[in-house]
Amino acid sequence: MTRQPYYLRTLFAAVTLLSASGSLAQAEDEVVCVQNGLNKLGYLVGAADGVLGPRTRQRAAEINVDFKFGLQP
């Protein structure tokens, strides 16, 4: 059984929480951190611009599937 790295679960949870919050403008720095993490892991989202767009959401969903987190975005 492959162990799920804690940081990946945290990264996915961060995207989930950010997308559910109504104040994405205040979360821009957190989105940049998430995007940088996704890029470093090979889930390329492009430039870390702080915008929680469709590519960032898609890559977070891919992590959920690839590592079988079972979390709902």
C-alpha positions, 0 to 999 in steps of 0.5 A: 500500500502506498502511503499518501503524503500528508502535504498532498492531502493538505494541498487538495484540502486547501484548494477545496476550502479556497474554492468554497470560501466566498473571499478568494481575493483575500486568499490570493497568497494561499492560492499562489502557494497551492499553485507552486506546490502543484507545479513542483509535484508535476501537476502543471497549472502554469504561472502561480498567479493567485487565481483559483481557475479551472486549471488549478481546480482540475489539477487538484482533482487529479491529485484526489484521484491519483492518491485516492484521497476520497475528498469531495471538491 
